[in-house]
Amino acid sequence: MEKVAGRPSDSKPIILPKNSREELRLSLAEFNGHPYVDLRVYYRDDESGEMRPSRSGITVSPTRWPAFMAGLQQLDEALEQCGLLPLEVR
């Protein structure tokens, strides 16, 4: 994808292993000239062995990003209060 000034091109994803067959990928992307954040589950294809995007995931526009992050902060605080975070994260 061609990079446009002030717009992200498809970025290198942040990969978080989910299990032996799946991973969560977080990346900046652009579709039809609009930037967005993509959080998507990828799975290992049985035939090719390659990681493929699943339908499980969400996209967040940059205008909604602050509200999304505020929601994650509230969830983080709830996890902390319930003692559900691993000790190395606290």
ABEGO torsion letter per residue (X at the ends): XBBBBGBBBBBBBBBBBABAABBBBBBBBBBGGBBBBBBBBBBBBAAAGBBBBBABEBBBBAAAAAAAAAAAAAAAAAAAAAGABBAAAX
